[in-house]
Amino acid sequence: MRRRSARSALHRGYGPFLVPGLALVALVVGLPFLTNVAVSFTRWTGVGWPRWAGLANYRRAFADATFWASFENNLVLLLAVTVIPTLLGLVLAVLLYDTVARRFGARPVAALKAGLYVPQVLPVAVAGIVWGWILDPGGGALNAALHAVGLGRFAGNWLGDPDTALPSIMGIMVWFQLGYPLVIFMAAVQRIDPQLLEAAELDGARWHHRFHLVSHLVRPELLVVVLTTTIYALKLFGPIYVLTRGGPGNATIVPSYFAYQNFFEKARVGYGAAISTLMTLIILVLTALFIRAQHRQERALEGR
């Protein structure tokens, strides 16, 4: 009983210090979200008073082919934002730590890590404009390079062709995202005892065996990277807005940009709010699942 009373007193002591932060979160996040949910049940052009529409906007979203096309594009972009950068980042982190650092020292590793992280520092608008110049069908650097090496037949309108627009966006996103998981995993592998990998190598473990060992040891960081990049992928907006505006046609449209179109271009505020609410609920569910998986892993490690 004494321990419980001490803990409750401790928590009560921390409580007042949490109030300003919780109030700020409620004001900046909670209130706009609840307002968005309320608007999603209305028909509103953004001018005048909203009219109650019930679940009409949600029924419309589930029957809207453009919404499902945007959702499919978002799932495809998960490969470029989450899956490929995470796998490449983990492979590069182990390669830099286990091979490059031991043979060439820490400076080349730091230079490579900084160079790969640079895209994360660049503003999305700036990176998008630069890539727009590179992929320009007229005088873009990519087409010019292909012509220069005799591969002009492969030149094309990379962002203007429905067949190449989404793969081009995916390639840009892999370049943009790779530095984030690499830095996280580099920090994770540096906490691993080097003697563990040396012992594995002395026992005859090859590189892929050591990679499997490291990937198991950095699983907590792996869950964090997958969660944060998945959330980013589901609310991806900036690169689409700067590069393609969802086109050509609906080849690169995603739910966040589709909601933006309905909010500001088509004056269907209630429908745009419904799309935003659906995507927020998906993100919340995925976050809860990831946190639950992480807690299970922590309990499993504590039980060993």
BALOBA-1460 file (C-alpha; in Angstrom, 3 decimals):
// residues 304
<rec num="1" residu="m" x="0.000" y="0.000" z="0.000"/>
<rec num="2" residu="r" x="2.865" y="2.376" z="0.791"/>
<rec num="3" residu="r" x="4.401" y="1.774" z="-2.646"/>
<rec num="4" residu="r" x="1.076" y="2.470" z="-4.389"/>
<rec num="5" residu="s" x="0.507" y="5.670" z="-2.434"/>
<rec num="6" residu="a" x="4.053" y="6.822" z="-3.211"/>
<rec num="7" residu="r" x="3.571" y="6.152" z="-6.920"/>
<rec num="8" residu="s" x="0.210" y="7.936" z="-7.002"/>
<rec num="9" residu="a" x="1.718" y="10.908" z="-5.191"/>
<rec num="10" residu="l" x="4.564" y="10.940" z="-7.692"/>
<rec num="11" residu="h" x="2.138" y="10.921" z="-10.605"/>
<rec num="12" residu="r" x="0.069" y="13.654" z="-8.999"/>
<rec num="13" residu="g" x="3.235" y="15.690" z="-8.690"/>
<rec num="14" residu="y" x="3.925" y="15.384" z="-12.409"/>
<rec num="15" residu="g" x="0.343" y="16.069" z="-13.419"/>
<rec num="16" residu="p" x="0.354" y="19.899" z="-13.305"/>
<rec num="17" residu="f" x="3.427" y="20.041" z="-15.525"/>
<rec num="18" residu="l" x="1.603" y="18.058" z="-18.223"/>
<rec num="19" residu="v" x="-1.346" y="20.437" z="-18.376"/>
<rec num="20" residu="p" x="0.224" y="23.109" z="-20.658"/>
<rec num="21" residu="g" x="1.407" y="20.494" z="-23.158"/>
<rec num="22" residu="l" x="-1.924" y="18.657" z="-23.155"/>
<rec num="23" residu="a" x="-3.800" y="21.939" z="-23.564"/>
<rec num="24" residu="l" x="-1.604" y="22.896" z="-26.515"/>
<rec num="25" residu="v" x="-2.129" y="19.480" z="-28.153"/>
<rec num="26" residu="a" x="-5.877" y="19.776" z="-27.625"/>
<rec num="27" residu="l" x="-5.886" y="23.250" z="-29.159"/>
<rec num="28" residu="v" x="-3.590" y="22.567" z="-32.116"/>
<rec num="29" residu="v" x="-4.504" y="18.939" z="-32.901"/>
<rec num="30" residu="g" x="-7.672" y="17.901" z="-31.103"/>
<rec num="31" residu="l" x="-9.886" y="20.901" z="-31.906"/>
<rec num="32" residu="p" x="-9.081" y="21.033" z="-35.655"/>
<rec num="33" residu="f" x="-9.585" y="17.263" z="-35.921"/>
<rec num="34" residu="l" x="-12.975" y="17.376" z="-34.199"/>
<rec num="35" residu="t" x="-13.975" y="20.328" z="-36.378"/>
<rec num="36" residu="n" x="-12.942" y="18.381" z="-39.477"/>
<rec num="37" residu="v" x="-15.008" y="15.387" z="-38.336"/>
<rec num="38" residu="a" x="-18.034" y="17.613" z="-37.753"/>
<rec num="39" residu="v" x="-17.669" y="19.230" z="-41.194"/>
<rec num="40" residu="s" x="-17.423" y="15.783" z="-42.821"/>
<rec num="41" residu="f" x="-21.096" y="15.214" z="-41.983"/>
<rec num="42" residu="t" x="-22.191" y="18.320" z="-43.879"/>
<rec num="43" residu="r" x="-22.486" y="19.748" z="-47.370"/>
<rec num="44" residu="w" x="-20.533" y="22.981" z="-47.427"/>
<rec num="45" residu="t" x="-18.796" y="25.092" z="-50.036"/>
<rec num="46" residu="g" x="-16.771" y="27.017" z="-47.463"/>
<rec num="47" residu="v" x="-19.157" y="29.985" z="-47.656"/>
<rec num="48" residu="g" x="-22.319" y="30.377" z="-45.643"/>
<rec num="49" residu="w" x="-23.687" y="27.800" z="-43.215"/>
<rec num="50" residu="p" x="-23.025" y="24.069" z="-43.617"/>
<rec num="51" residu="r" x="-26.005" y="21.809" z="-44.274"/>
<rec num="52" residu="w" x="-26.291" y="18.508" z="-42.464"/>
<rec num="53" residu="a" x="-25.696" y="15.532" z="-44.793"/>
<rec num="54" residu="g" x="-25.238" y="12.621" z="-42.399"/>
<rec num="55" residu="l" x="-23.130" y="9.822" z="-43.860"/>
<rec num="56" residu="a" x="-23.599" y="10.959" z="-47.462"/>
<rec num="57" residu="n" x="-19.977" y="12.068" z="-47.865"/>
<rec num="58" residu="y" x="-18.666" y="8.745" z="-46.583"/>
<rec num="59" residu="r" x="-20.983" y="6.760" z="-48.835"/>
<rec num="60" residu="r" x="-19.819" y="8.903" z="-51.716"/>
<rec num="61" residu="a" x="-16.165" y="8.233" z="-50.883"/>
<rec num="62" residu="f" x="-16.659" y="4.457" z="-50.827"/>
<rec num="63" residu="a" x="-18.405" y="4.639" z="-54.210"/>
<rec num="64" residu="d" x="-15.917" y="7.090" z="-55.769"/>
<rec num="65" residu="a" x="-13.522" y="5.484" z="-58.253"/>
<rec num="66" residu="t" x="-11.106" y="8.420" z="-57.917"/>
<rec num="67" residu="f" x="-10.876" y="7.926" z="-54.158"/>
<rec num="68" residu="w" x="-10.051" y="4.234" z="-54.608"/>
<rec num="69" residu="a" x="-7.533" y="5.097" z="-57.325"/>
<rec num="70" residu="s" x="-5.847" y="7.544" z="-54.943"/>
<rec num="71" residu="f" x="-5.820" y="4.902" z="-52.211"/>
<rec num="72" residu="e" x="-4.253" y="2.341" z="-54.565"/>
<rec num="73" residu="n" x="-1.568" y="4.859" z="-55.554"/>
<rec num="74" residu="n" x="-0.902" y="5.451" z="-51.864"/>
<rec num="75" residu="l" x="-0.420" y="1.743" z="-51.271"/>
<rec num="76" residu="v" x="2.006" y="1.568" z="-54.188"/>
<rec num="77" residu="l" x="3.911" y="4.565" z="-52.819"/>
<rec num="78" residu="l" x="4.314" y="2.695" z="-49.528"/>
<rec num="79" residu="l" x="6.920" y="0.631" z="-51.371"/>
<rec num="80" residu="a" x="8.927" y="3.741" z="-52.208"/>
<rec num="81" residu="v" x="8.463" y="5.537" z="-48.890"/>
<rec num="82" residu="t" x="8.585" y="2.662" z="-46.396"/>
<rec num="83" residu="v" x="9.576" y="-0.757" z="-47.753"/>
<rec num="84" residu="i" x="12.468" y="-0.024" z="-50.125"/>
<rec num="85" residu="p" x="14.139" y="2.778" z="-48.068"/>
<rec num="86" residu="t" x="13.849" y="0.713" z="-44.882"/>
<rec num="87" residu="l" x="15.423" y="-2.372" z="-46.432"/>
<rec num="88" residu="l" x="18.125" y="-0.378" z="-48.239"/>
<rec num="89" residu="g" x="18.778" y="1.714" z="-45.124"/>
<rec num="90" residu="l" x="19.246" y="-1.410" z="-43.006"/>
<rec num="91" residu="v" x="21.542" y="-3.047" z="-45.571"/>
<rec num="92" residu="l" x="23.624" y="0.124" z="-45.933"/>
<rec num="93" residu="a" x="23.807" y="0.629" z="-42.163"/>
<rec num="94" residu="v" x="25.153" y="-2.883" z="-41.620"/>
<rec num="95" residu="l" x="27.486" y="-2.544" z="-44.608"/>
<rec num="96" residu="l" x="28.890" y="0.777" z="-43.391"/>
<rec num="97" residu="y" x="29.288" y="-0.424" z="-39.816"/>
<rec num="98" residu="d" x="30.481" y="-3.967" z="-40.442"/>
<rec num="99" residu="t" x="32.632" y="-3.468" z="-43.550"/>
<rec num="100" residu="v" x="33.396" y="0.144" z="-44.494"/>
<rec num="101" residu="a" x="34.112" y="1.377" z="-40.957"/>
<rec num="102" residu="r" x="36.470" y="-1.507" z="-40.197"/>
<rec num="103" residu="r" x="38.417" y="-1.156" z="-43.447"/>
<rec num="104" residu="f" x="38.463" y="2.597" z="-44.069"/>
<rec num="105" residu="g" x="37.689" y="4.197" z="-40.718"/>
<rec num="106" residu="a" x="34.929" y="6.449" z="-39.424"/>
<rec num="107" residu="r" x="35.407" y="9.458" z="-41.721"/>
<rec num="108" residu="p" x="34.209" y="7.812" z="-44.976"/>
<rec num="109" residu="v" x="31.233" y="6.412" z="-43.083"/>
<rec num="110" residu="a" x="30.329" y="9.858" z="-41.754"/>
<rec num="111" residu="a" x="30.681" y="11.410" z="-45.215"/>
<rec num="112" residu="l" x="28.492" y="8.753" z="-46.856"/>
<rec num="113" residu="k" x="25.897" y="9.004" z="-44.106"/>
<rec num="114" residu="a" x="25.760" y="12.800" z="-44.367"/>
<rec num="115" residu="g" x="25.522" y="12.684" z="-48.156"/>
<rec num="116" residu="l" x="22.629" y="10.231" z="-48.106"/>
<rec num="117" residu="y" x="20.845" y="12.276" z="-45.435"/>
<rec num="118" residu="v" x="21.038" y="15.566" z="-47.368"/>
<rec num="119" residu="p" x="17.672" y="15.035" z="-49.169"/>
<rec num="120" residu="q" x="15.956" y="14.915" z="-45.772"/>
<rec num="121" residu="v" x="17.283" y="18.400" z="-45.010"/>
<rec num="122" residu="l" x="16.123" y="19.917" z="-48.301"/>
<rec num="123" residu="p" x="12.652" y="21.510" z="-48.349"/>
<rec num="124" residu="v" x="10.192" y="19.369" z="-50.264"/>
<rec num="125" residu="a" x="9.337" y="22.255" z="-52.608"/>
<rec num="126" residu="v" x="12.999" y="22.845" z="-53.495"/>
<rec num="127" residu="a" x="13.676" y="19.144" z="-54.074"/>
<rec num="128" residu="g" x="10.519" y="18.867" z="-56.167"/>
<rec num="129" residu="i" x="11.442" y="21.826" z="-58.365"/>
<rec num="130" residu="v" x="14.954" y="20.433" z="-58.942"/>
<rec num="131" residu="w" x="13.566" y="17.028" z="-59.881"/>
<rec num="132" residu="g" x="11.062" y="18.731" z="-62.165"/>
<rec num="133" residu="w" x="14.009" y="20.294" z="-64.022"/>
<rec num="134" residu="i" x="15.847" y="16.969" z="-64.175"/>
<rec num="135" residu="l" x="12.824" y="15.105" z="-65.560"/>
<rec num="136" residu="d" x="11.657" y="17.865" z="-67.902"/>
<rec num="137" residu="p" x="10.851" y="16.267" z="-71.295"/>
<rec num="138" residu="g" x="12.358" y="19.155" z="-73.267"/>
<rec num="139" residu="g" x="15.672" y="20.190" z="-71.759"/>
<rec num="140" residu="g" x="15.806" y="17.974" z="-68.684"/>
<rec num="141" residu="a" x="19.110" y="16.570" z="-67.494"/>
<rec num="142" residu="l" x="17.947" y="12.943" z="-67.582"/>
<rec num="143" residu="n" x="16.839" y="13.009" z="-71.207"/>
<rec num="144" residu="a" x="19.965" y="14.971" z="-72.176"/>
<rec num="145" residu="a" x="22.157" y="12.348" z="-70.481"/>
<rec num="146" residu="l" x="20.342" y="9.514" z="-72.264"/>
<rec num="147" residu="h" x="20.847" y="11.215" z="-75.632"/>
<rec num="148" residu="a" x="24.506" y="11.864" z="-74.824"/>
<rec num="149" residu="v" x="25.242" y="8.169" z="-74.230"/>
<rec num="150" residu="g" x="23.268" y="6.962" z="-77.229"/>
<rec num="151" residu="l" x="20.174" y="5.863" z="-75.319"/>
<rec num="152" residu="g" x="17.884" y="8.570" z="-76.633"/>
<rec num="153" residu="r" x="15.202" y="6.015" z="-77.469"/>
<rec num="154" residu="f" x="14.609" y="5.639" z="-73.727"/>
<rec num="155" residu="a" x="14.008" y="9.383" z="-73.212"/>
<rec num="156" residu="g" x="10.447" y="10.327" z="-72.408"/>
<rec num="157" residu="n" x="8.007" y="12.604" z="-70.673"/>
<rec num="158" residu="w" x="8.673" y="11.092" z="-67.281"/>
<rec num="159" residu="l" x="6.083" y="13.022" z="-65.278"/>
<rec num="160" residu="g" x="3.629" y="13.590" z="-68.125"/>
<rec num="161" residu="d" x="3.128" y="9.984" z="-69.210"/>
<rec num="162" residu="p" x="0.648" y="7.923" z="-67.142"/>
<rec num="163" residu="d" x="2.896" y="4.858" z="-67.506"/>
<rec num="164" residu="t" x="6.009" y="6.536" z="-66.079"/>
<rec num="165" residu="a" x="4.645" y="9.253" z="-63.774"/>
<rec num="166" residu="l" x="4.057" y="7.074" z="-60.700"/>
<rec num="167" residu="p" x="7.338" y="5.085" z="-61.075"/>
<rec num="168" residu="s" x="9.170" y="8.415" z="-61.406"/>
<rec num="169" residu="i" x="7.584" y="9.678" z="-58.194"/>
<rec num="170" residu="m" x="8.540" y="6.405" z="-56.512"/>
<rec num="171" residu="g" x="12.165" y="6.776" z="-57.559"/>
<rec num="172" residu="i" x="12.257" y="10.325" z="-56.215"/>
<rec num="173" residu="m" x="10.738" y="9.213" z="-52.910"/>
<rec num="174" residu="v" x="13.305" y="6.432" z="-52.479"/>
<rec num="175" residu="w" x="16.055" y="9.028" z="-52.975"/>
<rec num="176" residu="f" x="14.315" y="11.404" z="-50.585"/>
<rec num="177" residu="q" x="13.614" y="8.854" z="-47.824"/>
<rec num="178" residu="l" x="16.750" y="6.697" z="-47.800"/>
<rec num="179" residu="g" x="18.753" y="8.884" z="-45.417"/>
<rec num="180" residu="y" x="16.188" y="8.728" z="-42.596"/>
<rec num="181" residu="p" x="16.231" y="4.964" z="-41.911"/>
<rec num="182" residu="l" x="19.986" y="4.881" z="-42.571"/>
<rec num="183" residu="v" x="20.696" y="7.377" z="-39.786"/>
<rec num="184" residu="i" x="18.319" y="5.612" z="-37.368"/>
<rec num="185" residu="f" x="19.834" y="2.199" z="-38.088"/>
<rec num="186" residu="m" x="23.404" y="3.530" z="-37.891"/>
<rec num="187" residu="a" x="22.634" y="4.813" z="-34.399"/>
<rec num="188" residu="a" x="21.096" y="1.442" z="-33.560"/>
<rec num="189" residu="v" x="23.981" y="-0.733" z="-34.774"/>
<rec num="190" residu="q" x="26.501" y="1.412" z="-32.912"/>
<rec num="191" residu="r" x="24.976" y="0.289" z="-29.613"/>
<rec num="192" residu="i" x="25.639" y="-3.361" z="-30.505"/>
<rec num="193" residu="d" x="28.706" y="-4.843" z="-28.874"/>
<rec num="194" residu="p" x="31.357" y="-5.167" z="-31.641"/>
<rec num="195" residu="q" x="32.613" y="-8.351" z="-29.979"/>
<rec num="196" residu="l" x="29.305" y="-9.999" z="-30.826"/>
<rec num="197" residu="l" x="29.846" y="-9.544" z="-34.566"/>
<rec num="198" residu="e" x="33.515" y="-10.468" z="-34.257"/>
<rec num="199" residu="a" x="32.588" y="-13.673" z="-32.458"/>
<rec num="200" residu="a" x="30.026" y="-14.471" z="-35.143"/>
<rec num="201" residu="e" x="32.656" y="-13.878" z="-37.833"/>
<rec num="202" residu="l" x="35.166" y="-16.123" z="-36.029"/>
<rec num="203" residu="d" x="32.523" y="-18.832" z="-35.860"/>
<rec num="204" residu="g" x="32.264" y="-18.731" z="-39.646"/>
<rec num="205" residu="a" x="29.201" y="-16.518" z="-40.007"/>
<rec num="206" residu="r" x="29.085" y="-14.899" z="-43.431"/>
<rec num="207" residu="w" x="27.913" y="-11.349" z="-44.109"/>
<rec num="208" residu="h" x="24.276" y="-12.309" z="-44.638"/>
<rec num="209" residu="h" x="24.298" y="-14.213" z="-41.345"/>
<rec num="210" residu="r" x="25.674" y="-11.153" z="-39.543"/>
<rec num="211" residu="f" x="23.063" y="-9.020" z="-41.301"/>
<rec num="212" residu="h" x="20.309" y="-11.299" z="-40.018"/>
<rec num="213" residu="l" x="21.753" y="-11.030" z="-36.500"/>
<rec num="214" residu="v" x="21.923" y="-7.223" z="-36.635"/>
<rec num="215" residu="s" x="18.420" y="-6.900" z="-38.083"/>
<rec num="216" residu="h" x="17.108" y="-8.914" z="-35.138"/>
<rec num="217" residu="l" x="18.964" y="-6.741" z="-32.612"/>
<rec num="218" residu="v" x="17.677" y="-3.462" z="-34.083"/>
<rec num="219" residu="r" x="14.057" y="-4.588" z="-34.251"/>
<rec num="220" residu="p" x="12.775" y="-1.800" z="-31.918"/>
<rec num="221" residu="e" x="14.257" y="0.847" z="-34.225"/>
<rec num="222" residu="l" x="12.909" y="-1.050" z="-37.224"/>
<rec num="223" residu="l" x="9.367" y="-0.790" z="-35.856"/>
<rec num="224" residu="v" x="9.802" y="2.947" z="-35.268"/>
<rec num="225" residu="v" x="11.082" y="3.534" z="-38.811"/>
<rec num="226" residu="v" x="8.279" y="1.484" z="-40.367"/>
<rec num="227" residu="l" x="5.637" y="3.300" z="-38.313"/>
<rec num="228" residu="t" x="6.871" y="6.838" z="-39.004"/>
<rec num="229" residu="t" x="7.486" y="6.266" z="-42.715"/>
<rec num="230" residu="t" x="4.085" y="4.580" z="-43.118"/>
<rec num="231" residu="i" x="2.377" y="7.579" z="-41.546"/>
<rec num="232" residu="y" x="4.350" y="9.879" z="-43.833"/>
<rec num="233" residu="a" x="3.381" y="7.805" z="-46.881"/>
<rec num="234" residu="l" x="-0.322" y="7.888" z="-46.017"/>
<rec num="235" residu="k" x="-0.319" y="11.676" z="-45.707"/>
<rec num="236" residu="l" x="2.047" y="12.310" z="-48.635"/>
<rec num="237" residu="f" x="1.214" y="15.637" z="-50.256"/>
<rec num="238" residu="g" x="4.173" y="17.936" z="-50.980"/>
<rec num="239" residu="p" x="5.955" y="15.984" z="-53.743"/>
<rec num="240" residu="i" x="2.662" y="15.261" z="-55.530"/>
<rec num="241" residu="y" x="1.618" y="18.913" z="-55.363"/>
<rec num="242" residu="v" x="4.953" y="20.223" z="-56.637"/>
<rec num="243" residu="l" x="5.624" y="17.646" z="-59.366"/>
<rec num="244" residu="t" x="2.363" y="16.366" z="-60.883"/>
<rec num="245" residu="r" x="-0.717" y="17.806" z="-59.153"/>
<rec num="246" residu="g" x="-2.095" y="14.265" z="-59.181"/>
<rec num="247" residu="g" x="-1.752" y="13.895" z="-62.946"/>
<rec num="248" residu="p" x="-1.586" y="13.021" z="-65.694"/>
<rec num="249" residu="g" x="-5.231" y="12.139" z="-65.206"/>
<rec num="250" residu="n" x="-5.322" y="10.381" z="-61.851"/>
<rec num="251" residu="a" x="-2.042" y="8.499" z="-62.353"/>
<rec num="252" residu="t" x="-0.363" y="9.986" z="-59.270"/>
<rec num="253" residu="i" x="-3.275" y="11.222" z="-57.196"/>
<rec num="254" residu="v" x="-3.194" y="10.332" z="-53.495"/>
<rec num="255" residu="p" x="-5.876" y="10.780" z="-50.797"/>
<rec num="256" residu="s" x="-4.271" y="13.857" z="-49.233"/>
<rec num="257" residu="y" x="-4.125" y="15.651" z="-52.584"/>
<rec num="258" residu="f" x="-7.610" y="14.413" z="-53.489"/>
<rec num="259" residu="a" x="-8.882" y="15.922" z="-50.232"/>
<rec num="260" residu="y" x="-7.052" y="19.161" z="-51.057"/>
<rec num="261" residu="q" x="-8.727" y="19.258" z="-54.481"/>
<rec num="262" residu="n" x="-12.156" y="18.916" z="-52.941"/>
<rec num="263" residu="f" x="-11.412" y="21.430" z="-50.199"/>
<rec num="264" residu="f" x="-9.923" y="24.268" z="-52.225"/>
<rec num="265" residu="e" x="-10.445" y="23.632" z="-55.940"/>
<rec num="266" residu="k" x="-13.934" y="22.122" z="-56.109"/>
<rec num="267" residu="a" x="-15.388" y="23.762" z="-52.954"/>
<rec num="268" residu="r" x="-16.631" y="20.405" z="-51.647"/>
<rec num="269" residu="v" x="-15.453" y="21.024" z="-48.124"/>
<rec num="270" residu="g" x="-17.603" y="18.350" z="-46.494"/>
<rec num="271" residu="y" x="-16.416" y="15.683" z="-48.931"/>
<rec num="272" residu="g" x="-12.772" y="16.688" z="-48.507"/>
<rec num="273" residu="a" x="-13.203" y="16.546" z="-44.725"/>
<rec num="274" residu="a" x="-14.652" y="13.031" z="-45.008"/>
<rec num="275" residu="i" x="-11.610" y="11.846" z="-47.005"/>
<rec num="276" residu="s" x="-9.253" y="13.419" z="-44.456"/>
<rec num="277" residu="t" x="-11.162" y="11.798" z="-41.585"/>
<rec num="278" residu="l" x="-10.971" y="8.358" z="-43.190"/>
<rec num="279" residu="m" x="-7.217" y="8.642" z="-43.709"/>
<rec num="280" residu="t" x="-6.739" y="9.894" z="-40.138"/>
<rec num="281" residu="l" x="-8.639" y="6.892" z="-38.788"/>
<rec num="282" residu="i" x="-6.481" y="4.534" z="-40.874"/>
<rec num="283" residu="i" x="-3.330" y="6.185" z="-39.509"/>
<rec num="284" residu="l" x="-4.603" y="5.941" z="-35.917"/>
<rec num="285" residu="v" x="-5.436" y="2.244" z="-36.312"/>
<rec num="286" residu="l" x="-2.025" y="1.474" z="-37.829"/>
<rec num="287" residu="t" x="-0.305" y="3.445" z="-35.060"/>
<rec num="288" residu="a" x="-2.202" y="1.492" z="-32.391"/>
<rec num="289" residu="l" x="-1.231" y="-1.817" z="-34.041"/>
<rec num="290" residu="f" x="2.433" y="-0.851" z="-34.272"/>
<rec num="291" residu="i" x="2.529" y="0.321" z="-30.648"/>
<rec num="292" residu="r" x="0.861" y="-2.907" z="-29.551"/>
<rec num="293" residu="a" x="3.419" y="-4.950" z="-31.490"/>
<rec num="294" residu="q" x="6.242" y="-2.961" z="-29.906"/>
<rec num="295" residu="h" x="4.843" y="-3.515" z="-26.404"/>
<rec num="296" residu="r" x="4.588" y="-7.247" z="-27.100"/>
<rec num="297" residu="q" x="8.191" y="-7.304" z="-28.206"/>
<rec num="298" residu="e" x="9.323" y="-5.417" z="-25.098"/>
<rec num="299" residu="r" x="7.416" y="-7.859" z="-22.836"/>
<rec num="300" residu="a" x="8.956" y="-10.787" z="-24.688"/>
<rec num="301" residu="l" x="12.451" y="-9.365" z="-24.174"/>
<rec num="302" residu="e" x="11.765" y="-8.712" z="-20.487"/>
<rec num="303" residu="g" x="10.556" y="-12.294" z="-20.038"/>
<rec num="304" residu="r" x="13.813" y="-13.786" z="-21.320"/>
